[in-house]
Amino acid sequence: MKILTVLGSPKRNGNTAKVLDMLENELVAIGHEIERVSVVDYKINGCVGCNVCIKEKDEPNCVQQDDAKKIFNKVMLADLIIYATPVYAHSFPAQMKTLIDRHYCFVTDAGSPSQSSVVEGKRVSLLITNCYNEETTDLIRESFDRIFTELKCNISGKIVVAESASLDFLERAEGVVKNMAKAIIQSK
Ligand SMILES: Cc1cc2nc3c(=O)[nH]c(=O)nc-3n(C[C@H](O)[C@H](O)[C@H](O)COP(=O)(O)O)c2cc1C
């Protein structure tokens, strides 16, 4: 399977990157092809809400000529996209949120009964790290569910490695990541 991982942390080598490294290694070991993008390496402007994109059915059609298109091209080619993010203020960090807002251009006729999505059926997963307990990630998990359900994606796996300041963080991450890798393989 061709897997795109999207690192949404502003830190290239932070907690989320370390857990994502583990997950990628696990997936490569069982034969998957991985490409990672770090959102901080791309210049992505905020969505301007012009709604031009919602008329184009066949491709992500954003009027902005920035790096978001490079990521969209990779998304279109991937079998599975794993969004890896820390929690900032109970949500996505601004860099990741900016990219996610721009996913709006995947949808045509948003909000109407004829709404369609160029990423319909695409598999997506979520990997979260945060410093409080797992229960406090409810808002970001719910946002992810709603956003990718609207995009008609197939949500296959969500994991949280909580309490990132604790000494056993990376040890716990090892176990969680192995389970996620298995879940990704088994889900269709
Ligand atoms: C600005 C900021 C806001 C944060 N907000 C939350 C939060 O609302 N809930 C939480 O559990 N952790 C919060 N955290 C902690 C991070 O989610 C946690 O340390 C995470 O593992 C950092 O991952 P990173 O090193 O990849 O950035 C916040 C951290 C920062 C810097």
The ligand as an SDF file (V2000), in Angstrom:
LIG
                    3D

 31 33  0  0  0  0  0  0  0  0999 V2000
    0.6990   25.8740   22.2160 C   0  0  0  0  0  0  0  0  0  0  0  0
    0.4670   24.5000   22.8070 C   0  0  0  0  0  0  0  0  0  0  0  0
   -0.8100   24.1400   23.1630 C   0  0  0  0  0  0  0  0  0  0  0  0
   -1.0520   22.8780   23.6880 C   0  0  0  0  0  0  0  0  0  0  0  0
   -2.3470   22.5200   24.0100 N   0  0  0  0  0  0  0  0  0  0  0  0
   -2.5940   21.2910   24.5150 C   0  0  0  0  0  0  0  0  0  0  0  0
   -3.9300   20.8890   24.8300 C   0  0  0  0  0  0  0  0  0  0  0  0
   -4.8950   21.6310   24.6640 O   0  0  0  0  0  0  0  0  0  0  0  0
   -4.1240   19.6420   25.3230 N   0  0  0  0  0  0  0  0  0  0  0  0
   -3.0960   18.7770   25.5320 C   0  0  0  0  0  0  0  0  0  0  0  0
   -3.3360   17.6550   25.9800 O   0  0  0  0  0  0  0  0  0  0  0  0
   -1.8050   19.1180   25.2190 N   0  0  0  0  0  0  0  0  0  0  0  0
   -1.5350   20.3390   24.7190 C   0  0  0  0  0  0  0  0  0  0  0  0
   -0.2520   20.6910   24.3820 N   0  0  0  0  0  0  0  0  0  0  0  0
    0.8380   19.7030   24.5580 C   0  0  0  0  0  0  0  0  0  0  0  0
    1.1950   18.9830   23.2390 C   0  0  0  0  0  0  0  0  0  0  0  0
    0.0550   18.4990   22.5720 O   0  0  0  0  0  0  0  0  0  0  0  0
    2.1080   17.7840   23.5210 C   0  0  0  0  0  0  0  0  0  0  0  0
    3.2330   18.1790   24.2600 O   0  0  0  0  0  0  0  0  0  0  0  0
    2.5290   17.1150   22.2330 C   0  0  0  0  0  0  0  0  0  0  0  0
    3.0510   15.8330   22.5090 O   0  0  0  0  0  0  0  0  0  0  0  0
    3.5750   17.9560   21.4780 C   0  0  0  0  0  0  0  0  0  0  0  0
    3.9550   17.2930   20.3160 O   0  0  0  0  0  0  0  0  0  0  0  0
    5.1250   17.8620   19.3620 P   0  0  0  0  0  0  0  0  0  0  0  0
    6.4020   17.7680   20.1380 O   0  0  0  0  0  0  0  0  0  0  0  0
    5.0920   17.0060   18.1680 O   0  0  0  0  0  0  0  0  0  0  0  0
    4.7410   19.2880   19.0440 O   0  0  0  0  0  0  0  0  0  0  0  0
    0.0190   21.9560   23.8820 C   0  0  0  0  0  0  0  0  0  0  0  0
    1.3210   22.3500   23.5350 C   0  0  0  0  0  0  0  0  0  0  0  0
    1.5500   23.6080   22.9930 C   0  0  0  0  0  0  0  0  0  0  0  0
    2.9570   24.0030   22.6060 C   0  0  0  0  0  0  0  0  0  0  0  0
  1  2  1  0
  2  3  1  0
  2 30  2  0
  3  4  2  0
  4  5  1  0
  4 28  1  0
  5  6  2  0
  6  7  1  0
  6 13  1  0
  7  8  2  0
  7  9  1  0
  9 10  1  0
 10 11  2  0
 10 12  1  0
 12 13  2  0
 13 14  1  0
 14 15  1  0
 14 28  1  0
 15 16  1  0
 16 17  1  0
 16 18  1  0
 18 19  1  0
 18 20  1  0
 20 21  1  0
 20 22  1  0
 22 23  1  0
 23 24  1  0
 24 25  2  0
 24 26  1  0
 24 27  1  0
 28 29  2  0
 29 30  1  0
 30 31  1  0
M  END
$$$$
